[in-house]
Amino acid sequence: MERQLTPHPRSAEGRRAALHRRHPLLSRVIGVVASVLVVAGVGIAVPQLIETISHIELFAQHLGTFTSPIRLSAEANIAVTLVLAAASTERALRLRSNWLDELAG
């Protein structure tokens, strides 16, 4: 028998659940923004990662190389990574799952 555990009220999950109870519209907006940021961040990061991997000699010999259409500076990539981490954390604190969360693994 499965059942969802209730988070401690002072934990990050508990505070996020309390926000959802007190301000459901704000909670939904935060969730939507976080989901959009996750999708955008993955859309930016994945092509660059594929390009990096495709330049490894073993892969390049068999599959060829890929040039990402996205070129960001190191600072911009760090910013995207931090935003992606924050948005992913917010999604995890909701203690709910949807297709996007399942896709992320």
C-alpha positions in Angstrom: 0.0 0.0 0.0 1.5 3.3 -1.1 0.7 6.7 0.5 2.4 10.1 0.3 4.2 11.1 3.4 3.5 14.6 4.8 6.6 16.8 5.0 7.6 18.5 8.2 6.2 22.0 8.3 9.6 23.6 8.7 11.3 21.7 5.9 11.6 23.2 2.4 9.0 20.8 1.2 6.7 21.7 4.1 7.1 25.4 3.5 6.4 24.9 -0.3 3.2 22.9 0.6 2.1 25.7 3.0 2.6 28.3 0.2 0.4 26.1 -2.0 -2.3 25.9 0.6 -2.2 29.7 1.5 -1.7 31.0 -2.1 -2.7 28.4 -4.7 -2.6 30.8 -7.6 0.9 32.1 -6.7 2.0 28.5 -6.3 0.6 27.5 -9.7 2.4 30.5 -11.3 5.7 29.6 -9.6 5.2 26.0 -10.8 4.5 27.0 -14.4 7.4 29.4 -14.5 9.7 26.8 -13.1 8.5 24.2 -15.7 9.1 26.7 -18.5 12.6 27.4 -17.2 13.4 23.7 -17.0 12.2 23.1 -20.6 14.1 26.2 -21.8 17.3 25.3 -19.9 17.3 21.7 -21.2 16.7 23.1 -24.7 19.7 25.3 -24.4 22.0 22.8 -22.6 21.3 19.6 -24.6 22.5 20.8 -28.1 25.7 22.2 -26.5 26.3 18.9 -24.7 25.7 16.9 -27.9 28.2 19.1 -29.7 30.8 18.5 -27.0 30.3 14.8 -27.0 30.3 14.6 -30.8 33.8 16.0 -30.8 35.2 13.1 -28.8 37.3 11.2 -31.3 35.5 7.8 -30.8 32.1 9.3 -31.5 33.3 11.6 -34.2 34.8 8.7 -36.2 31.5 6.7 -36.2 28.8 9.4 -36.0 30.4 12.6 -37.3 30.4 15.8 -35.5 27.5 18.1 -34.6 27.6 21.9 -34.4 25.2 23.4 -31.9 23.1 26.3 -33.2 23.4 27.8 -29.7 26.5 29.6 -28.7 26.7 31.0 -25.2 29.5 32.5 -23.2 30.8 30.7 -20.2 29.0 33.2 -17.9 25.7 32.7 -19.7 26.1 28.9 -19.5 26.7 29.2 -15.8 23.6 31.4 -15.4 21.5 28.9 -17.4 22.8 26.1 -15.2 22.0 28.0 -12.0 18.5 28.9 -13.2 17.9 25.3 -14.3 19.1 24.0 -10.9 16.8 26.4 -9.0 13.8 25.6 -11.2 14.4 21.9 -10.9 14.7 22.2 -7.1 11.3 24.0 -7.0 9.7 21.3 -9.0 11.2 18.7 -6.6 9.9 20.6 -3.6 6.3 20.3 -4.8 6.4 16.5 -4.1 4.2 16.0 -7.1 5.1 14.4 -10.4 4.0 15.1 -13.9 5.2 14.0 -17.4 8.0 16.7 -17.4 9.3 15.5 -14.1 9.2 11.8 -15.3 11.1 12.8 -18.5 13.9 14.4 -16.4 14.3 11.0 -14.7 
